[in-house]
Amino acid sequence: MAATGGGTAITIEHPVLDYGIDKAQASTYERAVRPIMGMTDDDVLSFVPPRGYINYCECPACYGGVEGNRVLTWDIAEPNQLTCRFCGTVVLPNAAYPETKTMAGKNRLSEDVRLHYYHNEERNARHFLSHHLWRHKRKWLLDQCIGLGKAYQATGKEIYARRAVLVLDRFAQVYPHYPALHNRFPPTIKFCDSQEPPYSWNAGRWGYFHDEIPKPVIAIYDLVCSSPEFDNLSEKRGYDIRVRLEDDFLRETHRIAACSTFIITNVVGYDIAGVATLGRVINEPAYVHQAFRWMMRNVDEGFFRDGLWSESPSYHYMTMGGLRSAFGKVRGHSDPTGYVDAVDGTRFDDFDPMRDVPFLAVVMHAPSVLDFPNGCSVPVHDTWPGERRSKARDQTVSTIAPAYGHASLGRGTGDNQMQAQLHFSGAYGHSHRDNLSMCLFAKGREMLSDIGYTWTQMACWTTSTVAHNTVVVDRTRQGGGRAKSSGDLLRFFPDTSGFSLVDADGQRGYAQCKGVDAYRRTLLMVPVSNGDAYVIDLFRARGGTIHDWALHGDADEGTTATCSLALSGERKSMLEPDEEKDWQDPDMITDRYHPYGMIRDVGSIQTPGAFTVDFAYIADPARRVRLHMDAGDAEVLLGRAPSVRRMGKGHGGDMRKAYDFWMPQLLVRRRGVVPLQSAFVAVEEPCHGEPFIHSVERLSVAGSGEGAVALRVTHTAGVD
């Protein structure tokens, strides 16, 4: 029987999108939906959340994991139970965690909504256990309903469509009653001040993170839209289910998404792709064109001219994945006959974005130009350490992303590949305050690391200036402000008779600090042999009264740091006494604190001149970086800081391990009257075996310009 009824979706053939259904595998699709088909209608509909859900929830027994993200597990065999994947405790149901507290608010219809939770008084932590359970139930239900749609398409059996239509109708009934919640981090869960959009980045009604468009629901609708079961149930209900689904639910989510202020965003694959999908499935070509305009704004405004996304390599690839998904939703789309978009005057016919947007080919793998020899992305800003996006290579040369603000001095082949990288980008989002930070890859290791991204309570530390290999002025972090914090490339020589150099200015990073009028770093890579080279590292700063030159070693492996000078004392941390008395160790990603509190157990000595520090690997002490340093009259401070990477990354991290792993942290501090002027001169010597540098001498330079430096480096191959 042909489908009848209202709505716009029914006016076109379904399914619109390709779900890769193989009718020869019909029995497989049918087996996949046995769980939902074995339930009664009432049992199935009981999995639809009546008032939304809470996304993240911590384990009140152990507080393992990160942010409550994927901490509690669920199984259809025990549908009302939640279990911690870290400690194994069944936290729901559990009399030890009674949900006797209530968070109350109103939805858009001004109805009272009450969400119950367990409150841990000692930690002042809320646990919306029952409401988090709805997240798991909803996901299982939607996955099963997509399976029902595939089974329907493969077999033509209306019994599968009927069950899916029942669920779609129930979602259309309850969605208007969902409150808008800030629904990301457990401590910040609350009702939105206004139940009308636009919502903040961490809020929504259906979703909580730029995903208000219910893409699984749209897929289910696409798969079963042509079923007469819509008409059968509509007759029983006394209303047109398709019309209600489209108008009360789907178009309302579009209204919310269209109000969003987050258009140029790394989550282009979320609501923007969802709008395109929705437009195609319900035959609203204006939605498709709107989504495409948003996609193109991301391409045109979110990427630099060198092809890199403005934030970080990890978010570049996330954005590209989202763009591929979003463009994939419009690929092959043809507008209805005679349609011309009222906003931009265009129409699509068998649209192919990869053909019509050639810049996509440029940006696809743009960050790989900066990759380490092992194929991992350089972990600047919020980039996951160890994220391998390209193949390991046999040869390294110098490369640059000048618009993004990052240069890599490179040399060598095989195991002797080496890179000294200088970062001078601005803070465009998911950023660290890290202008003029450097990292060093040599001897098969990331020997001087940028710590990278974390979802743990260490985020305030890892994004701070002092957590990077750079210079901190007056113990303050650099500022943000997109281009207002960007550095400037001054010189780049990729290869001059084996020598390579990069010179950059990062003064805008400290634009918020009055009087900082010099902040500049120069790296020069000097070859010694086919296997060895060293880096001359000159950092010049002027302004303020304190300059801290910071350096740490490998963030992945255990290392020690040994100074050639005899250090004395053991300072508890690098906090000042008035800061120390208020210190509390953080336990949530949202915690804010002075990052100097993370530098612990510090020995020190005042020195008028040169010294060395060896950063050596515990498992292989012959593998090390020897730092040769001369900063003039300075204080050497050597302590330790959390080695954050070994806590685990992403939702696989565990905040309980925050203080289980440490790494050496060096500060070379100069003090003086305003404006303090410093020229930190270092030589970084990576070696595996005996060091090849015999001595480094800082020479006097008579009659030279301000900040000029001369060195004599004596090594196994001669004198430079």
Disulfide bonds with the S-S distance in Angstrom:
none
